[in-house]
Amino acid sequence: MKTEKLEKGDKMKIDSLSAGEKRVYDFMEANGGITTLEAVQKLGCTRLSARIFDLRSAGIPVYDEWETVINRYGEPCRVKRYYIGKKSK
């Protein structure tokens, strides 16, 4: 899904984030999104859904969508990927 960059007024929102929230925000900005497994492995964040809640509460537009991945046993499973920006049609 395509997203547009955040508007200039959103910079104030970003500046008020905690270190953990900023880490998740920066990862999503750089990589186009994040899953719970990526958050644990790459950021040491074990409560991604809490950080997403905090980002949304701060007014950051965080969207999500389900995607299917293959688990370690070769079975398909669904995970949620979170990303920032504005939905474009």
MODELLER restraints for C-alpha pairs under 7 A, 6 or more apart:
rsr = mdl.restraints
at = mdl.atoms
rsr.add(forms.Gaussian(group=physical.xy_distance, feature=features.Distance(at['CA:2:A'], at['CA:87:A']), mean=6.67, stdev=0.5))
rsr.add(forms.Gaussian(group=physical.xy_distance, feature=features.Distance(at['CA:2:A'], at['CA:88:A']), mean=5.99, stdev=0.5))
rsr.add(forms.Gaussian(group=physical.xy_distance, feature=features.Distance(at['CA:3:A'], at['CA:85:A']), mean=5.21, stdev=0.5))
rsr.add(forms.Gaussian(group=physical.xy_distance, feature=features.Distance(at['CA:3:A'], at['CA:86:A']), mean=5.14, stdev=0.5))
rsr.add(forms.Gaussian(group=physical.xy_distance, feature=features.Distance(at['CA:3:A'], at['CA:87:A']), mean=5.21, stdev=0.5))
rsr.add(forms.Gaussian(group=physical.xy_distance, feature=features.Distance(at['CA:3:A'], at['CA:88:A']), mean=5.76, stdev=0.5))
rsr.add(forms.Gaussian(group=physical.xy_distance, feature=features.Distance(at['CA:4:A'], at['CA:85:A']), mean=5.51, stdev=0.5))
rsr.add(forms.Gaussian(group=physical.xy_distance, feature=features.Distance(at['CA:4:A'], at['CA:86:A']), mean=5.31, stdev=0.5))
rsr.add(forms.Gaussian(group=physical.xy_distance, feature=features.Distance(at['CA:4:A'], at['CA:88:A']), mean=6.91, stdev=0.5))
rsr.add(forms.Gaussian(group=physical.xy_distance, feature=features.Distance(at['CA:5:A'], at['CA:85:A']), mean=5.69, stdev=0.5))
rsr.add(forms.Gaussian(group=physical.xy_distance, feature=features.Distance(at['CA:6:A'], at['CA:85:A']), mean=5.73, stdev=0.5))
rsr.add(forms.Gaussian(group=physical.xy_distance, feature=features.Distance(at['CA:13:A'], at['CA:58:A']), mean=6.37, stdev=0.5))
rsr.add(forms.Gaussian(group=physical.xy_distance, feature=features.Distance(at['CA:13:A'], at['CA:59:A']), mean=6.81, stdev=0.5))
rsr.add(forms.Gaussian(group=physical.xy_distance, feature=features.Distance(at['CA:21:A'], at['CA:51:A']), mean=5.68, stdev=0.5))
rsr.add(forms.Gaussian(group=physical.xy_distance, feature=features.Distance(at['CA:21:A'], at['CA:55:A']), mean=6.60, stdev=0.5))
rsr.add(forms.Gaussian(group=physical.xy_distance, feature=features.Distance(at['CA:28:A'], at['CA:34:A']), mean=5.75, stdev=0.5))
rsr.add(forms.Gaussian(group=physical.xy_distance, feature=features.Distance(at['CA:28:A'], at['CA:83:A']), mean=5.80, stdev=0.5))
rsr.add(forms.Gaussian(group=physical.xy_distance, feature=features.Distance(at['CA:28:A'], at['CA:84:A']), mean=6.62, stdev=0.5))
rsr.add(forms.Gaussian(group=physical.xy_distance, feature=features.Distance(at['CA:29:A'], at['CA:84:A']), mean=6.95, stdev=0.5))
rsr.add(forms.Gaussian(group=physical.xy_distance, feature=features.Distance(at['CA:32:A'], at['CA:83:A']), mean=6.17, stdev=0.5))
rsr.add(forms.Gaussian(group=physical.xy_distance, feature=features.Distance(at['CA:33:A'], at['CA:81:A']), mean=6.15, stdev=0.5))
rsr.add(forms.Gaussian(group=physical.xy_distance, feature=features.Distance(at['CA:33:A'], at['CA:82:A']), mean=5.27, stdev=0.5))
rsr.add(forms.Gaussian(group=physical.xy_distance, feature=features.Distance(at['CA:33:A'], at['CA:83:A']), mean=4.21, stdev=0.5))
rsr.add(forms.Gaussian(group=physical.xy_distance, feature=features.Distance(at['CA:34:A'], at['CA:81:A']), mean=5.41, stdev=0.5))
rsr.add(forms.Gaussian(group=physical.xy_distance, feature=features.Distance(at['CA:34:A'], at['CA:82:A']), mean=5.36, stdev=0.5))
rsr.add(forms.Gaussian(group=physical.xy_distance, feature=features.Distance(at['CA:34:A'], at['CA:83:A']), mean=6.60, stdev=0.5))
rsr.add(forms.Gaussian(group=physical.xy_distance, feature=features.Distance(at['CA:35:A'], at['CA:80:A']), mean=6.13, stdev=0.5))
rsr.add(forms.Gaussian(group=physical.xy_distance, feature=features.Distance(at['CA:35:A'], at['CA:81:A']), mean=4.79, stdev=0.5))
rsr.add(forms.Gaussian(group=physical.xy_distance, feature=features.Distance(at['CA:35:A'], at['CA:82:A']), mean=6.48, stdev=0.5))
rsr.add(forms.Gaussian(group=physical.xy_distance, feature=features.Distance(at['CA:36:A'], at['CA:48:A']), mean=5.96, stdev=0.5))
rsr.add(forms.Gaussian(group=physical.xy_distance, feature=features.Distance(at['CA:39:A'], at['CA:45:A']), mean=5.20, stdev=0.5))
rsr.add(forms.Gaussian(group=physical.xy_distance, feature=features.Distance(at['CA:39:A'], at['CA:46:A']), mean=6.95, stdev=0.5))
rsr.add(forms.Gaussian(group=physical.xy_distance, feature=features.Distance(at['CA:39:A'], at['CA:48:A']), mean=6.55, stdev=0.5))
rsr.add(forms.Gaussian(group=physical.xy_distance, feature=features.Distance(at['CA:40:A'], at['CA:46:A']), mean=5.35, stdev=0.5))
rsr.add(forms.Gaussian(group=physical.xy_distance, feature=features.Distance(at['CA:56:A'], at['CA:62:A']), mean=6.16, stdev=0.5))
rsr.add(forms.Gaussian(group=physical.xy_distance, feature=features.Distance(at['CA:61:A'], at['CA:84:A']), mean=5.70, stdev=0.5))
rsr.add(forms.Gaussian(group=physical.xy_distance, feature=features.Distance(at['CA:61:A'], at['CA:85:A']), mean=5.71, stdev=0.5))
rsr.add(forms.Gaussian(group=physical.xy_distance, feature=features.Distance(at['CA:61:A'], at['CA:86:A']), mean=6.59, stdev=0.5))
rsr.add(forms.Gaussian(group=physical.xy_distance, feature=features.Distance(at['CA:62:A'], at['CA:82:A']), mean=6.60, stdev=0.5))
rsr.add(forms.Gaussian(group=physical.xy_distance, feature=features.Distance(at['CA:62:A'], at['CA:83:A']), mean=5.61, stdev=0.5))
rsr.add(forms.Gaussian(group=physical.xy_distance, feature=features.Distance(at['CA:62:A'], at['CA:84:A']), mean=4.48, stdev=0.5))
rsr.add(forms.Gaussian(group=physical.xy_distance, feature=features.Distance(at['CA:62:A'], at['CA:85:A']), mean=6.60, stdev=0.5))
rsr.add(forms.Gaussian(group=physical.xy_distance, feature=features.Distance(at['CA:63:A'], at['CA:82:A']), mean=5.64, stdev=0.5))
rsr.add(forms.Gaussian(group=physical.xy_distance, feature=features.Distance(at['CA:63:A'], at['CA:83:A']), mean=5.37, stdev=0.5))
rsr.add(forms.Gaussian(group=physical.xy_distance, feature=features.Distance(at['CA:63:A'], at['CA:84:A']), mean=6.06, stdev=0.5))
rsr.add(forms.Gaussian(group=physical.xy_distance, feature=features.Distance(at['CA:64:A'], at['CA:80:A']), mean=6.45, stdev=0.5))
rsr.add(forms.Gaussian(group=physical.xy_distance, feature=features.Distance(at['CA:64:A'], at['CA:81:A']), mean=5.48, stdev=0.5))
rsr.add(forms.Gaussian(group=physical.xy_distance, feature=features.Distance(at['CA:64:A'], at['CA:82:A']), mean=4.30, stdev=0.5))
rsr.add(forms.Gaussian(group=physical.xy_distance, feature=features.Distance(at['CA:64:A'], at['CA:83:A']), mean=6.13, stdev=0.5))
rsr.add(forms.Gaussian(group=physical.xy_distance, feature=features.Distance(at['CA:65:A'], at['CA:80:A']), mean=5.61, stdev=0.5))
rsr.add(forms.Gaussian(group=physical.xy_distance, feature=features.Distance(at['CA:65:A'], at['CA:81:A']), mean=5.55, stdev=0.5))
rsr.add(forms.Gaussian(group=physical.xy_distance, feature=features.Distance(at['CA:65:A'], at['CA:82:A']), mean=6.74, stdev=0.5))
rsr.add(forms.Gaussian(group=physical.xy_distance, feature=features.Distance(at['CA:66:A'], at['CA:78:A']), mean=6.33, stdev=0.5))
rsr.add(forms.Gaussian(group=physical.xy_distance, feature=features.Distance(at['CA:66:A'], at['CA:79:A']), mean=5.66, stdev=0.5))
rsr.add(forms.Gaussian(group=physical.xy_distance, feature=features.Distance(at['CA:66:A'], at['CA:80:A']), mean=4.49, stdev=0.5))
rsr.add(forms.Gaussian(group=physical.xy_distance, feature=features.Distance(at['CA:66:A'], at['CA:81:A']), mean=6.24, stdev=0.5))
rsr.add(forms.Gaussian(group=physical.xy_distance, feature=features.Distance(at['CA:67:A'], at['CA:78:A']), mean=5.52, stdev=0.5))
rsr.add(forms.Gaussian(group=physical.xy_distance, feature=features.Distance(at['CA:67:A'], at['CA:79:A']), mean=5.55, stdev=0.5))
rsr.add(forms.Gaussian(group=physical.xy_distance, feature=features.Distance(at['CA:67:A'], at['CA:80:A']), mean=6.19, stdev=0.5))
rsr.add(forms.Gaussian(group=physical.xy_distance, feature=features.Distance(at['CA:67:A'], at['CA:81:A']), mean=6.99, stdev=0.5))
rsr.add(forms.Gaussian(group=physical.xy_distance, feature=features.Distance(at['CA:68:A'], at['CA:76:A']), mean=6.28, stdev=0.5))
rsr.add(forms.Gaussian(group=physical.xy_distance, feature=features.Distance(at['CA:68:A'], at['CA:77:A']), mean=5.46, stdev=0.5))
rsr.add(forms.Gaussian(group=physical.xy_distance, feature=features.Distance(at['CA:68:A'], at['CA:78:A']), mean=4.39, stdev=0.5))
rsr.add(forms.Gaussian(group=physical.xy_distance, feature=features.Distance(at['CA:68:A'], at['CA:79:A']), mean=6.29, stdev=0.5))
rsr.add(forms.Gaussian(group=physical.xy_distance, feature=features.Distance(at['CA:69:A'], at['CA:76:A']), mean=5.53, stdev=0.5))
rsr.add(forms.Gaussian(group=physical.xy_distance, feature=features.Distance(at['CA:69:A'], at['CA:77:A']), mean=5.50, stdev=0.5))
rsr.add(forms.Gaussian(group=physical.xy_distance, feature=features.Distance(at['CA:69:A'], at['CA:78:A']), mean=6.18, stdev=0.5))
rsr.add(forms.Gaussian(group=physical.xy_distance, feature=features.Distance(at['CA:70:A'], at['CA:76:A']), mean=4.41, stdev=0.5))
rsr.add(forms.Gaussian(group=physical.xy_distance, feature=features.Distance(at['CA:70:A'], at['CA:77:A']), mean=6.05, stdev=0.5))
rsr.add(forms.Gaussian(group=physical.xy_distance, feature=features.Distance(at['CA:71:A'], at['CA:77:A']), mean=6.50, stdev=0.5))
